Amino acid sequence: MDINCHLDHADLQDDLRKVFGTGYFIENVSKMHGGAQKAVYKVDCTNGFCCVLYVWDLAVNFFQEEVRKNEDIIERSYGADLFKLNNEYLTQQGIGTPTLYDLNTERNRYPFDYALVEYVAGQKAEAYFHDSNSRVRDQLFQRIGDMLTGMHADVSDAYGKLNLKASNTEKCHQLQMNNAITQLAYASQYMNRIRENQDRLLDILYKLESRILPRAQYGFIHGELGPDHVLVNNKLEPLLIDIEGAMFFDIEHEHSFLEMRFGDYYRYLKNDALDPNRMLFYRFHHHISLTSGGLKLLHRGFPDKQFAKGLADHHSRLALRFME
């Protein structure tokens, strides 16, 4: 048993028995890479069954400060409530995502929510970037493209999280405008070139925002969809993970991120009906936000310091390139 697991062995065993039956006994629990916002463990049972334990413990969230500030507004992309809501919605829409077996939000023994979720034996989509079988590669990324086309075609005349759409009165992109200003101010405290060019970068931000025309229809997006957030099962079917931030929003927000993260393979995901002004605005926003995000990970003890520093350095260079 992993001594660092959030749950006591006996409590986890009791949950397995209640959810799956008396024949399920824990053989091993191991920590999985869970990103920056939740803890993730693989649970192996003696009968060969495996599942995943998700733990939403704010104490180990590297963005807990932002979560506390944004607790009741659209920017929040953390929490068991959003996971359950989006898991159910994506499943209903026929979008692949690991099955939610059980969610515990009682907090009578632990000060956090946790869930038992399907374990998908496979790799993340990024592993297929270098697959030697071009037919397999083509098939997978075309399936991801088809999945996204269907998800983004699910539209609403209001934007926001599934449980908050009716409360949003600002322009959709104004949320990211406000966020970019906040993140630029943070980055300027720690990076000389950002600080020296902060006013110019703000001018660019306002200029890009001024070109955006009103819109009254929004697609359903994942919110942070890189190839590390797509699991691929043994049938070569893509499944979305880290879905807490999913919502109705400008699909250009998603596509500008996809374009960055999927590189050459974005050609399978492209949408020819995108607004180029929104694409450019959101691309600039992503660079600023990821610069700040990398710095925050670095400052808050993220274990992979090289990754955090590389993230901040890379996106600061790309943000500054907009001045050219």
C-alpha positions as CSV (number, residue, x, y, z in Angstrom):
1,M,0.0,0.0,0.0
2,D,1.3,3.4,-0.9
3,I,1.9,5.2,2.4
4,N,1.2,8.5,0.8
5,C,-2.3,7.6,-0.4
6,H,-4.9,10.1,0.8
7,L,-7.2,7.3,2.1
8,D,-6.6,4.8,4.8
9,H,-6.3,1.3,3.5
10,A,-9.3,0.0,5.4
11,D,-11.5,2.9,4.2
12,L,-10.5,2.4,0.6
13,Q,-11.1,-1.4,0.9
14,D,-14.5,-0.7,2.4
15,D,-15.4,1.6,-0.6
16,L,-14.3,-1.1,-3.1
17,R,-16.4,-3.7,-1.4
18,K,-19.5,-1.4,-1.4
19,V,-19.1,-0.4,-5.0
20,F,-17.9,-3.6,-6.7
21,G,-18.6,-6.4,-4.3
22,T,-17.0,-8.7,-1.7
23,G,-14.5,-10.2,-4.1
24,Y,-12.4,-7.1,-4.6
25,F,-9.3,-6.8,-2.4
26,I,-6.6,-4.2,-2.7
27,E,-3.2,-5.6,-3.8
28,N,-1.5,-2.3,-4.4
29,V,-2.1,1.4,-4.6
30,S,0.4,3.6,-6.6
31,K,0.5,7.3,-7.3
32,M,-0.1,8.3,-10.9
33,H,0.8,11.6,-12.5
34,G,-2.3,13.7,-11.8
35,G,-1.3,17.1,-13.0
36,A,-1.4,20.2,-10.9
37,Q,-4.9,20.2,-9.4
38,K,-5.8,16.7,-8.1
39,A,-4.2,13.6,-6.8
40,V,-4.5,10.4,-8.8
41,Y,-3.8,6.9,-7.7
42,K,-4.1,3.5,-9.5
43,V,-5.7,0.8,-7.4
44,D,-4.9,-2.8,-8.3
45,C,-7.0,-5.6,-6.9
46,T,-6.0,-9.3,-6.3
47,N,-8.5,-10.5,-8.9
48,G,-6.9,-8.5,-11.7
49,F,-9.3,-5.6,-11.6
50,C,-7.9,-2.0,-11.7
51,C,-9.5,1.4,-11.1
52,V,-8.4,4.9,-10.5
53,L,-8.8,7.0,-7.3
54,Y,-9.3,10.7,-7.9
55,V,-8.8,13.0,-4.9
56,W,-9.8,16.7,-4.9
57,D,-7.7,17.9,-2.0
58,L,-7.2,21.6,-2.2
59,A,-4.1,21.3,0.0
60,V,-2.2,19.6,-2.9
61,N,-3.6,21.8,-5.6
62,F,-0.9,24.1,-7.0
63,F,-3.5,26.6,-8.0
64,Q,-5.4,26.6,-4.7
65,E,-5.1,30.4,-4.4
66,E,-6.9,30.9,-7.7
67,V,-9.5,28.2,-6.8
68,R,-10.4,30.0,-3.5
69,K,-10.7,33.3,-5.4
70,N,-12.9,31.8,-8.1
71,E,-15.0,29.5,-6.0
72,D,-18.4,30.5,-7.3
73,I,-17.6,31.9,-10.8
74,I,-17.1,30.5,-14.3
75,E,-13.3,30.5,-14.1
76,R,-13.2,27.6,-11.6
77,S,-12.1,24.4,-13.3
78,Y,-11.6,22.3,-10.2
79,G,-13.8,20.1,-8.0
80,A,-15.8,16.9,-7.8
81,D,-19.0,18.7,-8.5
82,L,-17.8,19.8,-12.0
83,F,-16.2,16.4,-12.6
84,K,-19.5,14.6,-12.0
85,L,-21.6,17.1,-14.0
86,N,-19.3,17.0,-17.0
87,N,-18.8,13.2,-16.8
88,E,-22.5,12.7,-17.0
89,Y,-23.0,15.2,-19.8
90,L,-20.2,14.0,-22.0
91,T,-21.4,10.4,-21.5
92,Q,-24.9,11.4,-22.5
93,Q,-23.6,13.2,-25.6
94,G,-21.6,10.1,-26.7
95,I,-18.2,11.7,-26.0
96,G,-15.7,9.2,-24.6
97,T,-14.5,9.7,-21.0
98,P,-13.6,7.1,-18.3
99,T,-16.7,5.8,-16.4
100,L,-17.4,7.3,-13.0
101,Y,-18.0,4.3,-10.6
102,D,-18.6,6.2,-7.4
103,L,-18.2,9.7,-5.9
104,N,-17.9,10.4,-2.2
105,T,-18.7,14.0,-1.2
106,E,-19.7,13.2,2.4
107,R,-16.5,14.6,4.0
108,N,-17.4,12.8,7.3
109,R,-14.0,11.2,7.5
110,Y,-11.8,13.2,5.1
111,P,-11.8,16.9,4.4
112,F,-12.0,16.3,0.6
113,D,-14.0,14.7,-2.1
114,Y,-12.9,11.6,-3.9
115,A,-14.0,9.2,-6.7
116,L,-13.4,5.8,-8.1
117,V,-13.1,5.9,-11.8
118,E,-12.5,3.5,-14.7
119,Y,-8.8,2.6,-15.3
120,V,-8.1,2.8,-19.1
121,A,-5.2,0.5,-20.1
122,G,-3.5,2.5,-22.8
123,Q,-1.4,5.5,-23.6
124,K,-2.1,9.2,-24.0
125,A,-2.5,10.6,-27.5
126,E,0.9,12.3,-27.3
127,A,2.5,8.8,-27.4
128,Y,1.1,8.4,-31.0
129,F,3.0,11.4,-32.3
130,H,5.9,9.1,-32.9
131,D,4.1,5.9,-33.8
132,S,5.8,4.1,-36.7
133,N,2.5,2.9,-38.0
134,S,1.1,5.8,-40.1
135,R,-2.2,4.0,-40.6
136,V,-2.8,3.8,-36.8
137,R,-1.7,7.4,-36.4
138,D,-4.1,8.6,-39.1
139,Q,-7.0,6.6,-37.7
140,L,-6.5,7.8,-34.1
141,F,-6.1,11.5,-34.8
142,Q,-9.0,11.4,-37.3
143,R,-11.1,9.9,-34.5
144,I,-10.1,12.6,-32.1
145,G,-11.0,15.2,-34.8
146,D,-14.4,13.6,-35.3
147,M,-15.0,13.5,-31.6
148,L,-14.1,17.2,-31.2
149,T,-16.2,18.2,-34.2
150,G,-19.2,16.5,-32.6
151,M,-18.5,18.1,-29.2
152,H,-18.1,21.6,-30.5
153,A,-21.2,21.3,-32.6
154,D,-23.2,20.9,-29.4
155,V,-24.2,24.5,-29.0
156,S,-25.9,26.9,-26.6
157,D,-27.0,30.5,-26.8
158,A,-25.4,31.1,-23.4
159,Y,-21.8,30.4,-22.4
160,G,-20.4,29.0,-19.2
161,K,-20.3,25.9,-17.0
162,L,-23.3,23.6,-17.3
163,N,-24.6,24.8,-13.9
164,L,-23.9,28.5,-14.4
165,K,-24.8,29.4,-18.0
166,A,-27.8,31.6,-17.1
167,S,-25.8,33.9,-14.8
168,N,-23.3,35.2,-17.4
169,T,-23.9,38.7,-18.7
170,E,-20.4,39.8,-19.9
171,K,-19.1,39.1,-23.4
172,C,-17.7,35.6,-23.5
173,H,-14.1,36.6,-24.4
174,Q,-14.1,39.3,-21.7
175,L,-13.4,36.6,-19.1
176,Q,-10.1,35.8,-20.8
177,M,-9.3,39.4,-21.4
178,N,-9.6,40.0,-17.6
179,N,-7.5,36.9,-16.9
180,A,-4.8,37.9,-19.4
181,I,-4.4,41.3,-17.6
182,T,-4.1,39.6,-14.2
183,Q,-1.6,37.0,-15.5
184,L,0.5,39.6,-17.3
185,A,0.8,41.6,-14.1
186,Y,2.0,38.4,-12.3
187,A,4.5,37.5,-14.9
188,S,5.9,41.1,-15.0
189,Q,7.0,40.7,-11.4
190,Y,9.4,37.9,-12.2
191,M,10.5,38.2,-15.8
192,N,12.5,41.2,-16.9
193,R,11.5,41.2,-20.6
194,I,7.8,40.9,-19.7
195,R,8.1,43.8,-17.2
196,E,10.0,46.0,-19.7
197,N,7.3,45.4,-22.3
198,Q,4.2,45.2,-20.1
199,D,2.6,48.3,-21.6
200,R,3.2,47.2,-25.2
201,L,1.8,43.7,-24.5
202,L,-1.3,45.3,-22.9
203,D,-1.7,47.5,-26.0
204,I,-1.6,44.4,-28.2
205,L,-4.1,42.6,-26.0
206,Y,-6.6,45.6,-26.2
207,K,-6.0,45.8,-30.0
208,L,-6.7,42.1,-30.5
209,E,-9.8,42.3,-28.3
210,S,-11.2,45.3,-30.2
211,R,-11.4,43.3,-33.4
212,I,-13.8,40.7,-31.9
213,L,-17.5,41.1,-33.1
214,P,-20.4,40.0,-30.9
215,R,-21.6,36.4,-30.9
216,A,-24.6,34.6,-29.5
217,Q,-23.8,30.9,-29.9
218,Y,-21.2,28.8,-28.2
219,G,-19.9,25.2,-28.5
220,F,-19.1,22.8,-25.7
221,I,-15.3,22.7,-25.1
222,H,-12.9,20.8,-22.9
223,G,-11.1,23.9,-21.8
224,E,-7.5,22.7,-21.7
225,L,-7.3,20.0,-24.3
226,G,-3.7,18.9,-25.0
227,P,-2.7,15.4,-26.2
228,D,-2.0,14.6,-22.5
229,H,-5.7,14.9,-21.8
230,V,-6.7,12.3,-24.3
231,L,-6.4,8.6,-23.3
232,V,-6.4,6.0,-26.0
233,N,-7.8,2.5,-25.1
234,N,-6.9,-0.8,-26.7
235,K,-9.6,-0.3,-29.4
236,L,-7.9,2.9,-30.4
237,E,-10.8,5.0,-29.0
238,P,-10.0,8.4,-27.6
239,L,-11.3,9.3,-24.1
240,L,-11.2,12.8,-22.5
241,I,-9.7,13.2,-19.0
242,D,-9.3,16.2,-16.7
243,I,-12.8,17.4,-17.7
244,E,-13.6,19.7,-14.8
245,G,-13.1,22.8,-16.9
246,A,-15.5,21.8,-19.7
247,M,-18.1,24.3,-20.6
248,F,-20.0,26.2,-23.4
249,F,-17.6,28.8,-24.8
250,D,-16.0,30.2,-27.9
251,I,-14.6,27.1,-29.7
252,E,-11.7,29.3,-30.9
253,H,-10.5,29.2,-27.3
254,E,-10.1,25.4,-27.7
255,H,-8.8,25.4,-31.2
256,S,-6.1,28.0,-30.5
257,F,-4.9,25.7,-27.7
258,L,-5.2,22.6,-29.9
259,E,-3.1,24.2,-32.6
260,M,-0.3,24.8,-30.1
261,R,-0.4,21.5,-28.4
262,F,-1.0,19.1,-31.3
263,G,1.4,20.8,-33.7
264,D,1.5,19.0,-37.1
265,Y,-1.3,16.7,-36.0
266,Y,-3.7,19.7,-35.7
267,R,-4.4,19.1,-39.4
268,Y,-6.8,16.3,-38.3
269,L,-8.6,18.6,-35.9
270,K,-9.0,21.8,-37.9
271,N,-12.2,23.7,-38.4
272,D,-12.5,26.0,-41.4
273,A,-15.3,28.0,-39.9
274,L,-13.3,29.6,-37.1
275,D,-13.1,33.4,-36.5
276,P,-9.5,34.4,-37.2
277,N,-9.7,37.4,-34.8
278,R,-10.8,35.2,-31.9
279,M,-8.1,32.7,-32.8
280,L,-5.4,35.3,-32.6
281,F,-6.8,36.9,-29.4
282,Y,-7.0,33.5,-27.6
283,R,-3.6,32.4,-28.8
284,F,-2.1,35.5,-27.3
285,H,-4.1,34.9,-24.1
286,H,-2.8,31.3,-23.9
287,H,0.8,32.5,-24.1
288,I,0.4,35.0,-21.3
289,S,-1.6,32.6,-19.1
290,L,0.9,29.7,-19.6
291,T,3.8,32.1,-18.8
292,S,2.2,33.0,-15.5
293,G,1.1,29.4,-14.9
294,G,4.6,28.1,-15.4
295,L,6.0,30.7,-13.0
296,K,3.3,29.8,-10.4
297,L,4.2,26.1,-10.5
298,L,7.9,27.0,-10.1
299,H,7.1,29.3,-7.1
300,R,4.8,26.8,-5.5
301,G,7.0,23.7,-5.4
302,F,5.8,21.8,-8.4
303,P,8.1,18.7,-8.5
304,D,9.1,19.0,-12.2
305,K,10.9,22.3,-12.0
306,Q,12.4,21.9,-15.4
307,F,9.0,21.6,-17.0
308,A,7.6,24.6,-15.1
309,K,10.5,26.8,-16.1
310,G,10.4,25.6,-19.7
311,L,6.7,26.4,-19.8
312,A,7.2,29.9,-18.6
313,D,10.2,30.6,-20.8
314,H,8.7,29.2,-24.0
315,H,5.4,31.0,-23.7
316,S,7.0,34.3,-22.7
317,R,9.0,34.2,-25.9
318,L,5.9,33.5,-27.9
319,A,4.0,36.3,-26.2
320,L,6.8,38.8,-26.9
321,R,6.9,37.7,-30.5
322,F,3.5,39.4,-31.0
323,M,5.3,42.7,-30.8
324,E,7.0,42.0,-34.1
